[in-house]
Structure formats: C-alpha cells, structure tokens
Amino acid sequence: MKRPERLPPDDPREWMNRARSNLALAKNRVAEAYLEDLCFEAQQAA
C-alpha cells in the first residue's frame, strides 16, 4: 500500500489519512509494543 499524499492539517482528507495510519499501526502487532499503545492507536483511528 502506498503512502497517502500529505495534505494541509485543516483538510478533512488529511484527518482520514491520519485515521488510516493510526489503524494500520494498531493492527501491526509488534511483540515489543505495549497493549496500551496499540489500544491508543485504535482509539485515535476511531
């Protein structure tokens, strides 16, 4: 999957890009990551 184009912070599409990024981080289970950090990323995506 390619990286999305970076848009100005006030563009609603950038908020969606950030939500997708947070969700991708939350789905990426890394053994060294704290569960709380994964939950935070999932919450940010929502």
Buried (B, 14 or more C-beta within 10 A) or exposed (E): EEEEEEBEEEEEEBEEBBEEBBBEBBEEEEEEEEEEEBEBBBEBBE
